[in-house]
């Protein structure tokens, strides 16, 4: 009798399970719907519309926007100023990404080894990250001042001290941090490293704290010194964190805008040495009102960043396989 009841109830249970699965699917969709709407309205929609604009001769004051296809892209690739901005941006990336991650890693290693006041140092190194880039740039404008800036003052004091100690050094000449084309991008890079080092420091610190202490204890018993423990244990186990930091550092460095814009008052510095791709895109789109041309520069930048990110993933995967 019980077997017969079970057989008659089995189809009903199967139908109920299907209904529950459908309800779960609809419930999941309803939960995801607010984020999906925001994604479509504020990200996917503007992205597609921006590409649509890049295919037109889109001047803000014009009544008509004729379709020009890839002409804006061809014009950008033949524009000497575009290539100058790309070189400046690549120079900035080369300066900031490796040095910035190295500084963040060193800070993380130092904070991880501090037993007292560890929280104080974490907060102190992370505070610049939460400061607006406009505020940071104005602050560093004073630091970079050739005549009264603190950087030149400290350098002058240090060199004079070394000269009094008997070292044969020439008299100090104030460095033209922002007025010399050769110093423009290194100055922006130095400020950016100070501004963003704390963010990656927290990520590296989290990776270091996730390494089991047993590895270090075993290595110490085997006679490994501090450098050997770092090279054989810490660095290999930090590869996922390093990949994450490198990828996002490259993404952020290619999008540099606020530093150049504020330091040079909306301009591009001496000899356009501070001109970057995003700044050039802004100048074309919102100063010259050539929205179509500016959008084409934006999508060329997107393609460049995508290529660099893919290369990074390939290199890191190749090292892991070895």
Protein Blocks (a to p, Z undefined) as FASTA:
>chain_A
ZZmmmmmmmmmmmmmmmmmmmmmmmmmmmmmmmmmmmmmmmmmmmmmmmmmmmmpccdfk
lmbdcdehjmmmmmmmmpmklmmmmmmmmmmmmmmmmmmmmmmmmmmmmmmmpmghklmm
mmmmmmmmmpcfklmmmmmmmmmpmklgmklmmmmmmmmmmmmnopacdddddddfklpm
klmmmmmmmmmmmmmmmmmmmmmmmmmmmpcfklmmmmmmnopafklmmmmmmmmmmmmm
mmmmmmmmmmmmmmgcklmmmmnnopaoehhlmbcfklmmmmmmmmnopaklmmmmmmmm
mmmmmmmmmmmmmmmmmmmmZZ
